[in-house]
């Protein structure tokens, strides 16, 4: 079998992070998310097709022909982003009449689950009315996904983003298909969202009497919204082994499951709990407190007395002394001024909400800080409230308190009201003369 990876989407729900990069290249515990997907295929597949669109130059530059991963990658350019079914159709000739696997480039799972899906496909392939298999997962809120209705492990109906779903089983974005899927794609009409969706094609197969089977995943992280990065980051960090390749000064405490890259210096008095990943050529401390599930990229400077908890800090960012970053995603090339405080807990301790594609949505997280895109600067002593997003190439002035999202390329300033009065004591008030 060949494997087809879908990596063309705009990633609108991941903005502002995706204004400057495709979401498939956002970091997850030391590697781009797409690395994690391709690693699932190594050893099982030799030929991989990749549908690219937005940010395709960045993706193709990173992976080339795939030889570094032991794969042979063929690229398909989806010029108009017209949906998953249309994306799959681009690879019809490349598939060449054989069965194949499809996986979304932002779907993270585990090797055991992929093997189980492939085993189910092989076991059911002998049936004359077999149509394919799809991976499923149980979620708390299913209305944002394609919902899968089952009888045993047989799929009886697939519905995309229903308003009030009766079940919690969702389509996880991993499939095995026979070549008959292309005929169903040809008959697929645009959805109410204006796209040719593969779930519509699956429903056509079911109506025509084809049997589809569901294979549940043991782990699933769908990188649909910014806070999903924190979920995936934590999962993969907890699996890492601690290694120290940098310079550790006297008086530093580092726990066993902490990774420190080459050329990195951890200065005296720093306390680093695991799991934590710190990249290459970083300068950390002195007297920093790095708390669990934190990812720090390459060439990052963390100043004196900084505390970071459960966050992602991307390459080239500088967080100046006496700052606090909690449950947040910080883009690359940022400069957070001294005393920058990112709040991660509402005063009423209620669920943190965030604006996604113009809608205010609940994150199902009690603790969530900010999402800051690339090349953002903050002035000294600024404060950023929970659930706020700051677009790329923006600046927050000193002393500002940010309660709402800041668009890309904007400067956010706040000046306190100043009242001037004459002082009866004059210059000599409070002093004694001889």
C-alpha positions in Angstrom: 0.0 0.0 0.0 0.9 3.6 -0.5 0.1 6.4 2.0 -1.3 9.8 1.2 -0.8 12.7 3.6 -3.1 15.7 3.4 -1.2 18.8 4.3 -2.7 21.7 2.3 -5.1 23.5 4.6 -5.0 27.1 5.6 -5.3 26.4 9.3 -7.7 29.3 9.9 -8.7 28.0 13.3 -5.1 28.0 14.4 -4.6 31.6 13.7 -2.7 33.8 14.5 0.0 31.1 14.5 -0.7 30.1 10.9 -0.4 33.6 9.5 3.4 33.0 9.0 3.6 29.2 8.7 1.5 26.2 7.8 0.0 24.5 10.9 1.6 21.2 9.9 5.0 22.7 10.8 4.0 24.0 14.2 6.3 22.3 16.9 5.2 19.4 19.0 7.7 18.4 21.7 10.8 19.2 19.6 9.5 18.3 16.1 7.1 19.8 13.6 3.7 18.1 13.8 4.2 16.7 10.3 7.4 15.0 11.4 5.2 13.1 13.9 2.8 12.0 11.2 5.5 10.8 8.8 7.3 8.9 11.5 4.1 6.8 11.8 4.6 5.7 8.2 8.3 4.8 8.3 8.8 1.1 8.2 5.3 0.3 6.9 5.2 2.4 3.8 7.9 3.2 1.2 6.0 5.6 -1.0 4.2 8.6 0.4 2.1 11.1 -1.5 1.7 14.6 0.1 -1.0 17.0 -0.9 0.3 20.5 -0.3 -1.2 24.0 -0.7 -0.8 26.8 1.8 2.8 27.1 2.8 3.9 24.4 0.4 7.3 25.9 -0.2 8.1 25.6 3.5 6.9 22.0 3.6 8.7 20.9 0.4 11.9 22.6 1.6 11.9 20.7 4.8 11.1 17.2 3.5 12.4 17.3 -0.1 12.1 13.8 -1.6 11.8 12.2 1.8 15.1 10.3 1.6 16.2 11.6 5.0 13.2 9.8 6.5 13.6 6.6 4.4 10.5 7.5 2.4 9.9 8.4 -1.2 7.7 11.5 -1.2 5.6 12.7 -4.2 3.9 16.1 -4.0 0.5 17.1 -5.3 -0.4 20.8 -5.4 -4.0 21.5 -4.4 -4.2 25.0 -6.0 -7.7 25.6 -4.8 -8.5 24.4 -1.3 -11.8 22.7 -2.1 -11.9 20.1 0.6 -10.5 16.7 1.5 -12.3 14.7 -1.2 -10.9 16.9 -3.9 -7.4 16.7 -2.3 -7.5 12.9 -2.4 -8.6 12.9 -6.0 -5.3 14.5 -7.0 -3.5 11.3 -6.3 -5.7 9.0 -8.3 -3.1 8.2 -11.0 -0.4 7.9 -8.4 -2.3 5.3 -6.4 -2.5 3.2 -9.6 -5.5 1.0 -8.8 -4.2 -0.2 -5.4 -5.6 0.1 -1.9 -4.0 3.0 0.1 -4.0 4.8 3.4 -4.9 8.5 3.9 -4.0 10.5 7.0 -4.5 14.2 7.7 -1.2 16.0 8.2 -2.4 17.5 11.5 -3.6 14.2 13.0 -1.4 12.7 15.7 -1.8 9.2 16.9 0.3 6.1 17.7 1.9 3.3 15.8 -0.2 0.6 17.5 -3.4 2.3 16.3 -2.2 2.6 12.7 -1.3 -1.1 12.7 -4.7 -2.0 14.1 -6.4 0.0 11.3 -4.3 -1.8 8.6 -5.0 -5.2 10.1 -8.7 -4.5 10.1 -8.5 -3.5 6.4 -6.6 -6.6 5.5 -9.0 -8.8 7.4 -12.1 -7.3 5.7 -10.7 -6.9 2.2 -11.9 -10.4 1.2 -15.5 -9.2 1.5 -17.0 -8.4 -1.9 -18.9 -5.4 -0.6 -15.9 -4.0 1.4 -15.4 -0.2 1.0 -12.7 0.7 3.5 -12.0 1.6 7.1 -11.7 4.7 9.1 -10.2 5.6 12.5 -12.5 6.9 15.2 -12.1 8.5 18.6 -14.4 9.3 21.6 -14.5 13.0 22.4 -16.4 15.1 24.9 -17.8 17.6 22.4 -18.4 16.1 18.9 -20.1 19.0 17.1 -16.9 20.3 15.7 -16.0 17.0 13.9 -17.4 14.4 11.6 -19.6 12.2 13.7 -19.6 8.4 13.1 -22.7 6.3 13.9 -21.8 2.6 14.5 -23.4 -0.8 14.8 -20.6 -2.8 16.4 -17.6 -1.8 14.3 -19.7 -1.3 11.2 -20.2 2.3 10.1 -23.9 3.1 9.4 -23.7 6.8 8.9 -21.2 9.7 8.8 -22.3 13.3 9.4 -20.1 16.3 9.2 -20.3 18.8 12.1 -23.9 18.2 13.3 -25.3 20.8 15.7 -26.5 18.4 18.4 -24.8 15.0 17.9 -26.3 12.0 19.6 -23.0 10.2 20.0 -19.4 11.1 20.9 -17.6 8.9 18.3 -15.9 11.1 15.7 -14.0 10.6 12.5 -10.3 10.9 13.4 -8.9 11.7 9.9 -7.2 8.4 9.1 -8.6 6.0 6.5 -7.8 3.0 4.3 -9.5 2.9 0.9 -10.0 0.7 -2.1 -9.8 2.4 -5.5 -13.6 2.6 -5.5 -13.4 5.7 -3.4 -12.4 7.7 -6.5 -15.7 6.9 -8.1 -17.5 8.1 -5.0 -15.5 11.3 -5.0 -16.5 12.0 -8.6 -20.1 11.8 -7.5 -19.5 14.0 -4.4 -21.2 17.4 -4.4 -20.2 20.5 -2.4 -21.2 20.6 1.2 -23.0 23.5 2.8 -19.5 24.7 3.7 -18.6 25.0 0.1 -16.2 22.0 0.0 -16.0 18.5 -1.4 -15.7 16.6 1.8 -14.5 13.0 2.1 -17.3 12.3 4.7 -19.8 13.0 1.9 -18.0 10.4 -0.3 -18.1 7.9 2.6 -21.8 8.4 2.9 -22.3 7.7 -0.8 -20.4 4.4 -0.4 -22.7 3.4 2.4 -25.9 4.3 0.4 -24.6 2.1 -2.4 -24.3 -0.9 -0.1 -20.6 -0.8 0.6 -19.4 -1.8 4.1 -17.1 0.5 6.1 -15.5 -0.4 9.4 -14.3 1.6 12.3 -11.0 1.1 14.1 -10.7 3.1 17.4 -7.5 5.0 18.1 -5.6 4.6 21.4 -4.4 8.2 21.2 -5.5 11.1 19.1 -4.6 14.8 19.0 -6.3 16.8 16.3 -4.4 20.1 15.9 -7.5 22.1 15.0 -7.2 25.0 17.5 -4.3 26.6 19.2 -4.7 25.0 22.6 -4.6 21.6 21.0 -0.9 22.1 20.6 -0.5 22.0 24.4 -2.3 18.7 24.5 -0.1 17.1 21.9 3.0 18.7 23.4 2.3 17.2 26.8 1.7 13.7 25.3 4.9 13.5 23.5 7.0 15.1 26.2 5.9 12.5 28.7 7.4 9.8 26.4 10.8 11.4 26.0 14.0 10.3 27.6 16.1 12.9 29.4 19.4 13.8 27.9 21.8 16.7 28.7 24.1 17.9 25.9 24.6 21.5 27.0 26.5 23.2 29.8 25.0 23.0 33.3 26.4 25.4 35.9 26.8 24.8 39.6 23.6 25.0 41.6 21.2 23.9 38.9 18.5 21.3 39.6 17.4 19.2 36.5 15.1 16.3 36.8 15.7 13.0 34.9 13.1 13.5 32.1 14.5 16.8 30.8 16.2 17.2 27.4 18.8 19.9 27.0 20.2 20.4 23.5 23.8 21.1 22.3 25.3 24.5 23.0 22.7 25.4 25.6 23.7 26.9 28.9 21.7 26.5 32.1 22.8 29.2 34.6 23.1 28.8 38.3 20.1 28.7 40.5 17.7 27.4 37.8 15.2 24.7 38.7 13.9 22.6 35.8 11.1 20.0 36.3 10.2 17.4 33.7 9.1 16.5 31.3 10.7 19.5 29.6 12.4 20.0 26.2 15.1 22.7 25.7 16.6 23.0 22.3 20.0 24.0 21.0 22.1 27.1 21.7 19.7 28.5 24.4 20.6 30.6 27.4 18.5 29.9 30.5 18.7 31.8 33.8 20.1 32.4 36.3 17.4 31.5 38.8 14.7 30.4 36.3 11.9 28.0 37.2 10.8 25.8 34.2 7.8 23.7 35.1 6.5 20.5 33.6 5.4 20.0 30.0 7.3 23.0 28.6 8.9 23.1 25.2 11.6 25.6 24.5 12.9 25.8 20.9 16.4 26.7 19.6 18.3 30.0 20.2 15.9 31.0 23.0 17.0 33.3 25.8 15.2 33.0 29.2 16.3 35.8 31.6 16.8 36.0 35.3 13.9 35.0 37.5 11.6 33.9 34.7 8.9 31.2 35.4 7.4 29.1 32.5 4.8 26.5 33.0 3.2 24.1 30.5 4.0 26.3 27.5 5.5 26.2 24.0 8.3 28.8 23.2 9.4 28.7 19.6 12.8 29.4 18.1 14.7 32.7 18.6 12.4 34.1 21.3 13.7 36.2 24.2 11.8 36.3 27.5 13.3 39.0 29.7 13.9 38.8 33.5 11.1 38.6 36.0 8.4 37.5 33.6 5.8 34.7 33.9 4.4 32.5 31.1 1.7 30.0 31.9 -0.2 27.5 29.6 0.7 29.5 26.5 2.0 29.3 23.0 4.7 31.8 22.1 5.8 32.1 18.5 9.3 32.5 17.1 11.4 35.7 17.1 9.4 37.3 19.9 10.8 39.6 22.6 8.8 39.7 25.9 10.0 42.7 27.9 11.0 42.5 31.6 8.1 41.8 33.9 5.7 40.6 31.2 3.0 38.6 33.0 0.7 36.2 31.1 -2.3 35.2 33.2 -3.6 31.7 32.8 -6.5 31.6 35.2 -9.7 33.7 35.2 -10.6 35.6 38.4 -13.8 33.5 38.6 -11.9 30.3 37.8 -14.4 29.6 35.0 -13.5 27.9 31.6 -11.3 30.1 29.5 -12.9 31.1 26.2 -11.1 32.1 23.0 -12.2 33.6 19.7 -11.9 31.2 16.8 -12.9 32.3 13.3 -15.0 35.1 14.7 -16.9 33.0 17.3 -16.3 32.9 21.0 -15.8 29.3 22.0 -15.1 27.4 25.2 -11.7 25.7 25.4 -12.7 23.2 28.0 -9.6 24.4 29.9 -9.6 26.0 33.3 -6.1 27.2 32.8 -5.0 28.7 29.4 -2.9 31.8 28.9 -2.2 33.5 25.5 -1.4 32.6 21.9 1.3 34.8 20.6 2.3 34.6 16.9 5.8 35.3 15.4 7.8 38.5 15.9 5.8 40.0 18.7 7.2 42.5 21.2 6.0 43.4 24.6 7.1 46.4 26.7 8.1 46.2 30.4 5.4 45.3 32.9 2.7 44.5 30.4 -0.1 42.0 31.4 -1.9 39.7 29.1 -5.2 38.1 30.2 -6.3 34.5 29.7 -7.6 33.6 26.2 -6.1 36.5 24.4 -4.4 36.1 21.0 -1.8 38.5 19.5 -1.1 38.5 15.8 2.4 38.4 14.2 4.6 41.6 13.9 2.6 43.3 16.7 3.8 45.2 19.7 2.3 45.7 23.2 3.4 48.9 24.9 4.8 49.1 28.4 2.4 48.8 31.3 -0.5 47.8 29.0 -3.2 45.4 30.2 -4.4 43.3 27.2 -8.0 42.1 27.5 -8.8 41.5 23.8 -7.1 40.0 20.7 -4.5 42.1 18.9 -4.6 41.9 15.1 -1.4 41.3 13.1 0.9 44.3 12.6 -0.7 46.5 15.3 0.7 48.3 18.2 -1.3 48.3 21.4 -0.6 51.2 23.8 -2.2 52.1 27.1 -1.4 55.3 29.0 -2.8 55.9 32.5 -4.6 59.1 33.2 -2.1 61.6 34.7 -3.2 64.4 37.1 -0.7 67.1 37.9 -1.0 69.4 41.0 1.2 72.0 42.5 2.8 70.8 45.7 2.8 73.4 48.5 6.0 72.1 50.0 8.0 73.1 47.0 11.5 71.7 46.3 12.4 71.9 49.9 9.5 69.9 51.2 10.5 66.9 53.3 14.0 68.2 53.8 15.7 70.0 56.6 18.1 72.9 56.0 21.1 73.8 58.2 
